[in-house]
Amino acid sequence: MKVYLKRYGIFGFVQLMFYQIYTLIFFRTAKLIRLPIDIRNRRNIDFGFGLTCGRYCRFEVHPSKNSDESILLTFGKNVQVNDFVHIVAIDKVIIGDNVLIASKVFISDSNHGKYAGDDQSPPSVAPASRALSSSPVKICDNVWIGEFVSVLQGVTIGSGSIIGTMSVVTKDIPPNSIAAGTPAKVIKRFNFESGKWEKA
């Protein structure tokens, strides 16, 4: 208790206790859910076990009429999500075990319109009126996503990888890699023989 009082102060400690009680009542499998939080279609979300969530997060799930899936957003075990994280799922977003997501991260499996291949969306149609396109997102175990990162539709981030701050992930990132930039590119890979992160 003394450690928490020293870290958060009296007001912060009381607030933390309130969040803990709220979590025990409304999110029994979570570790700590801080308020405020915006959750849309909670019945379509699996919050996993041991989730820690920062303030002002927004988790929104919009099942399509043709979807047979009841759970479209899945959190694994011991996921840590910091403040102002926004996750959108209309197809499938899977977040693995022990994933750390920094503040102000955007993850989405969907897009307003289609801009490659056939049946592309013309600019004459208002963006909000364009048909949604989607492709699943998977963030594997032990991934660390830095602040202000965007993870876009159809992306898989391999286990053990790190995404550098302010990156935009548009393509798959292999396991045990460090990726950064817009679009994100692999800049280092972990060498298990040397035990070091080495330039790609």
C-alpha positions as CSV (number, residue, x, y, z in Angstrom):
1,M,0.0,0.0,0.0
2,K,2.8,2.4,0.9
3,V,4.4,1.9,-2.6
4,Y,1.1,2.8,-4.3
5,L,0.6,5.9,-2.1
6,K,4.1,7.1,-2.8
7,R,3.7,6.5,-6.6
8,Y,0.2,7.9,-7.1
9,G,-0.4,10.2,-4.1
10,I,-3.5,10.1,-1.9
11,F,-6.0,11.1,-4.7
12,G,-4.4,8.8,-7.2
13,F,-4.4,5.9,-4.7
14,V,-8.2,6.4,-4.0
15,Q,-8.8,6.6,-7.7
16,L,-6.9,3.4,-8.3
17,M,-8.9,1.6,-5.6
18,F,-12.1,2.8,-7.3
19,Y,-10.9,1.4,-10.7
20,Q,-10.0,-1.9,-8.9
21,I,-13.5,-2.3,-7.5
22,Y,-15.0,-1.3,-10.9
23,T,-12.9,-4.0,-12.6
24,L,-13.8,-6.7,-10.1
25,I,-17.5,-6.0,-10.6
26,F,-17.7,-5.4,-14.4
27,F,-14.6,-7.1,-15.8
28,R,-14.0,-10.1,-13.7
29,T,-11.1,-11.6,-15.8
30,A,-9.3,-8.3,-16.1
31,K,-6.5,-7.0,-13.9
32,L,-7.3,-3.3,-14.0
33,I,-9.7,-1.2,-16.2
34,R,-9.3,2.6,-15.8
35,L,-12.1,5.0,-16.6
36,P,-13.3,6.5,-18.8
37,I,-13.5,3.8,-21.4
38,D,-15.7,3.6,-24.5
39,I,-16.8,0.0,-25.5
40,R,-19.1,-0.6,-28.4
41,N,-20.8,-4.1,-28.7
42,R,-19.1,-5.6,-25.7
43,R,-20.8,-9.0,-26.4
44,N,-18.4,-9.3,-29.4
45,I,-15.2,-8.8,-27.4
46,D,-13.2,-11.4,-25.5
47,F,-11.2,-9.5,-22.9
48,G,-9.0,-12.5,-22.1
49,F,-7.3,-12.8,-18.7
50,G,-5.3,-10.2,-16.8
51,L,-6.0,-7.2,-19.1
52,T,-4.7,-3.8,-17.9
53,C,-6.3,-0.9,-19.7
54,G,-5.5,2.9,-19.5
55,R,-7.9,5.8,-19.6
56,Y,-9.8,7.0,-22.6
57,C,-9.5,3.8,-24.6
58,R,-12.0,3.1,-27.3
59,F,-12.8,-0.5,-28.3
60,E,-15.4,-0.7,-31.1
61,V,-16.7,-3.8,-32.8
62,H,-19.2,-3.6,-35.7
63,P,-20.3,-7.1,-36.8
64,S,-21.5,-7.3,-40.4
65,K,-24.9,-8.7,-41.1
66,N,-23.2,-11.6,-42.9
67,S,-20.7,-12.4,-40.1
68,D,-21.1,-15.7,-38.3
69,E,-18.4,-14.7,-35.8
70,S,-19.7,-13.7,-32.4
71,I,-16.2,-12.6,-31.1
72,L,-14.4,-10.2,-33.4
73,L,-11.9,-8.6,-31.0
74,T,-9.9,-11.0,-28.8
75,F,-7.3,-10.1,-26.1
76,G,-4.9,-12.8,-24.9
77,K,-3.4,-13.2,-21.4
78,N,-1.8,-10.3,-19.6
79,V,-2.2,-7.7,-22.3
80,Q,-1.3,-4.1,-21.3
81,V,-3.1,-1.3,-23.2
82,N,-2.2,2.3,-22.3
83,D,-4.2,5.6,-22.6
84,F,-6.1,6.7,-25.7
85,V,-5.8,3.4,-27.6
86,H,-8.4,3.0,-30.3
87,I,-9.2,-0.5,-31.7
88,V,-11.8,-1.2,-34.5
89,A,-12.9,-4.6,-35.5
90,I,-15.5,-5.5,-38.2
91,D,-13.8,-8.7,-39.4
92,K,-11.3,-10.0,-36.8
93,V,-8.6,-8.4,-34.5
94,I,-6.6,-10.8,-32.4
95,I,-4.1,-9.6,-29.8
96,G,-1.9,-12.4,-28.3
97,D,-0.5,-13.0,-24.8
98,N,1.8,-10.5,-23.0
99,V,1.3,-7.7,-25.6
100,L,2.3,-4.2,-24.6
101,I,0.5,-1.4,-26.4
102,A,1.7,2.2,-25.7
103,S,-0.6,5.3,-25.6
104,K,-2.4,6.7,-28.6
105,V,-2.2,3.6,-30.8
106,F,-4.7,2.9,-33.6
107,I,-5.5,-0.6,-34.7
108,S,-8.1,-1.3,-37.3
109,D,-9.0,-4.3,-39.6
110,S,-11.1,-2.0,-41.8
111,N,-11.2,1.0,-44.1
112,H,-13.7,3.4,-45.6
113,G,-13.6,2.3,-49.2
114,K,-11.3,0.2,-51.4
115,Y,-8.2,1.7,-53.0
116,A,-6.5,-1.3,-54.7
117,G,-7.6,-4.2,-57.0
118,D,-11.1,-4.3,-58.5
119,D,-14.1,-2.1,-57.5
120,Q,-12.1,0.8,-56.1
121,S,-13.9,3.6,-54.4
122,P,-14.1,6.8,-56.4
123,P,-13.4,10.2,-54.8
124,S,-16.8,11.5,-55.9
125,V,-18.4,9.4,-53.1
126,A,-18.3,10.9,-49.6
127,P,-15.8,8.9,-47.4
128,A,-18.4,8.1,-44.8
129,S,-20.6,6.6,-47.5
130,R,-18.0,4.3,-49.1
131,A,-18.5,0.6,-48.5
132,L,-16.2,-0.7,-45.8
133,S,-13.4,-3.1,-46.7
134,S,-11.8,-5.3,-44.2
135,S,-9.1,-7.9,-43.6
136,P,-8.1,-9.5,-40.2
137,V,-5.3,-8.1,-38.0
138,K,-3.2,-10.4,-35.8
139,I,-0.8,-9.2,-33.2
140,C,1.1,-12.2,-31.9
141,D,2.5,-12.9,-28.4
142,N,5.1,-10.7,-26.7
143,V,4.8,-7.8,-29.2
144,W,5.5,-4.3,-28.0
145,I,3.9,-1.4,-30.0
146,G,5.2,2.1,-29.4
147,E,3.3,5.3,-29.0
148,F,1.4,6.9,-31.9
149,V,1.6,3.7,-34.0
150,S,-1.1,2.8,-36.5
151,V,-1.7,-0.9,-37.4
152,L,-3.8,-1.2,-40.5
153,Q,-6.0,-3.9,-42.0
154,G,-4.6,-7.3,-43.1
155,V,-1.5,-7.0,-41.0
156,T,0.1,-9.7,-38.9
157,I,2.9,-8.7,-36.4
158,G,5.0,-11.7,-35.5
159,S,5.7,-12.8,-32.0
160,G,8.5,-11.0,-30.1
161,S,8.5,-8.0,-32.4
162,I,8.7,-4.3,-31.6
163,I,7.1,-1.5,-33.5
164,G,8.8,1.9,-33.2
165,T,7.0,5.0,-32.2
166,M,4.9,6.9,-34.8
167,S,5.2,4.0,-37.3
168,V,2.4,3.0,-39.7
169,V,2.2,-0.8,-40.2
170,T,0.8,-1.6,-43.6
171,K,2.4,-5.0,-44.2
172,D,3.3,-8.1,-42.2
173,I,6.2,-7.9,-39.7
174,P,8.1,-11.2,-39.2
175,P,8.7,-12.6,-35.7
176,N,11.5,-11.3,-33.5
177,S,12.0,-8.1,-35.5
178,I,12.2,-4.3,-34.8
179,A,10.2,-2.3,-37.4
180,A,9.9,1.5,-37.7
181,G,8.8,4.2,-40.2
182,T,6.0,5.0,-42.5
183,P,5.4,2.5,-43.9
184,A,7.1,0.4,-41.2
185,K,10.1,-1.6,-42.4
186,V,12.2,-4.1,-40.5
187,I,15.4,-2.4,-39.2
188,K,16.7,-5.1,-36.8
189,R,16.3,-8.8,-36.2
190,F,17.1,-10.8,-33.1
191,N,20.0,-13.3,-33.5
192,F,19.4,-16.1,-31.0
193,E,23.0,-17.4,-31.5
194,S,24.6,-14.0,-30.5
195,G,21.8,-13.0,-28.2
196,K,21.7,-9.5,-29.8
197,W,19.4,-7.4,-32.0
198,E,21.3,-7.0,-35.3
199,K,20.7,-4.7,-38.3
200,A,18.5,-6.2,-41.0
